[in-house]
Amino acid sequence: QVQLVESGGGSVQAGASLRLSCVMSGRTFSNYAMAWFRQAPGNVREFVATISQRGGATSVADSVLGRFIISRDNNKNTVYLQMNSLKPEDTTVYYCAAQLGGSGTTRVKNEYKHWGQGTQVTVSS
């Protein structure tokens, strides 16, 4: 059974940086493409970034392009989301997700079968 545990969220001021981490257990991490989504209350869960099984391919939403970077360390079973130049509109809960055998290009949330519990990011102006 895949388990995903996020960490690294918090409260920061606009312009600051945070790095989210998500650790996988229960299955072979390198067999999964990984992604980050975010969801504010009352809103749909939206795509943020995704990375292929070995990290060679990434895709990032236009809204965070140039500010957020997704990476992974297969030796640590961990995917990261480096968030720079944070804005108040980045405030929401961030979720990591796993897709078995994914290419690292899928932005559709229904393609991801495994989800973490989420970590809150709050950016004040």
Stockholm file with secondary structure:
# STOCKHOLM 1.0

chainA/1-125         QVQLVESGGGSVQAGASLRLSCVMSGRTFSNYAMAWFRQAPGNVREFVATISQRGGATSVADSVLGRFIISRDNNKNTVYLQMNSLKPEDTTVYYCAAQLGGSGTTRVKNEYKHWGQGTQVTVSS
#=GR chainA/1-125 SS CCEEEEECCEEEETTCCEEEEEEEESSCGGGEEEEEEEECTTSCCEEEEEECTTSSCEEECTTTTTTEEEEEETTTTEEEEEECSCCGGGCEEEEEEEEETCCSCCCCGGGCCEECCCEEEEEEC
#=GC SS_cons         CCEEEEECCEEEETTCCEEEEEEEESSCGGGEEEEEEEECTTSCCEEEEEECTTSSCEEECTTTTTTEEEEEETTTTEEEEEECSCCGGGCEEEEEEEEETCCSCCCCGGGCCEECCCEEEEEEC
//
